[in-house]
């Protein structure tokens, strides 16, 4: 009996490296992006650019008008940021409704697992898109809050 063999047969292949699943998940995310994902990602990117410009103007601008209105800008940006997870949840619900609407209960044949995954995947990607954009925008909003001049009580 050679090395690496048991009485019952050959030894199974070694487990794949730890990074393989994360790479597969990243590829799956980009493969299953829906148009609503692009809406969420575009909205989040525009909000990120707006908040970055506000931070830049706060740090390098001498405009008194902008500094006086920075608190209102920061508050508005926070409210806009709070819409991102709501958009992700809305996309999840729409994709799940699309998944269930695609399958007719009156058919005699079974439903393919691949068809279910292809219909259900956008539900997960919209959730991830909304959460990713929130994670990107909230730190900028916190910086704006920290740089906002406080009113004396």
N, C-alpha and C positions, 0 to 999 in steps of 0.2 A: 504494500500500500504506500503510495507516494505521500509526500508532505502536503498539507493543505486539504486533504480529503478526509471525510468521516466515513463511517460505515454505511451511511445512508446515501451518499453521493457527493458531488463536488461542493466546495464551499461557496456560498453566495458571494457576489461581487461586493467590494467595499462600498460603504455609503458615499453618496456624492458630497463634495465640499459644502461647507456651510453657506458660502456666498451664492451658490447656484440657485436656490429658491428665491432669494431677493432679486436677482437679475431676472428671473422668470416673471416675478410679480411686476417688476418695472416694465418689462416688455408687454405684459398683458394689459397694464394700465394704458399704455400708449396705443395698443392695438384696439381697445374697446372704447376709446373716447367718443362721446356722442357730441352732436352740435351744441347741446345744452352745456356740456363740459367747457366748450370753447367760449360760451357766453360767460360762465363763471370765471374762467381763467383770464379772459380779457378784462372783465370788470375788476377783478382783483389786481391785475397788473396796472391798470389805469389808476386805481386807488393808491397802489404802491408808489407810482410815479408822482402823483399829486402830493402825497405825504412826504416823499423825498424832496420835492421842490419846496414844500413848506419848511422842512427842516433846514434846507440850504439857505432859504431866504432869512430864516430866523437867526442862523449862525453868522451869515455874511452880509446881511442887508442892514442898512441904517434907517430904513423906512419906519417911522414912528407909527403910521397908520396900520401897517401890517402887524407890528408887535402888539398894538392895542387890540386887534381883532384875532389874535392867535388863539385865544381861548375858545372863541366861537368856531374857528376853523378846526381845532382839535376835537371839539364836541361833535361837529358835523362828520368828521372823518371816522370817529368812533361809531356813530350811528350807521354810516355806510358800511363799515367793517362788520357790524352786527348782522347785516343782510346776507353776508356770504354763507354762513352755515344754513340759513333759511333757504337760500337758493339751492344749496346742496341737497337739503332734505326734500325740497320740491322736485328736484330732478330724480331723486330716488323714488319718490312716490309715482311720478310719471312713468319711469322705466318699469316699475313693478306692475302698474296697470297695463302697460304695453305688453309685458310678459304674459300676464294672465289672459288678456284679450286675444293673444295670438293662438292660444290653444283651445280648440273646440271640444267641449265635454261630450259631444254626441258621437265622436269618432270611435271606432272599435279598436283601432291600432294604438299601440303605446306611443308615448311622446319620447323623442330622442333626447338624451342627456345633453348632447352638443347643442341642440336647438334651444334648450332651456338656458344653458350657460350663455349662449350668444344673445339671448333676449334679456337675461338678468344682469349681465356684466355692467351695462351702463348705469344700473342702479348703484352699484358700488363705486364706479368711477366718479359719478357726480358728488357722492358723499365725500370721497377723498379730495376732489378738486376744491370743494367748499372749505374743508378743514385745512387744506394746505394753504389756501389763500388767507385764511384767518391767521394761521401761524406766522405767515409772512408779514401781515399788516399790523397785527397787534403790537409787536415791539416798536415799530415806528410810531404808532399812536402814543405809546407810553413815553417815548422820547419827546414827542411834541408836548405832552402833558408836563413833563419835568422841566422843559424849557419855557413854558408859558409863565409870564410874570404873574405872581400872585397878588390879588388885591388886598390891601390892608383892611383888617376888620374894624 
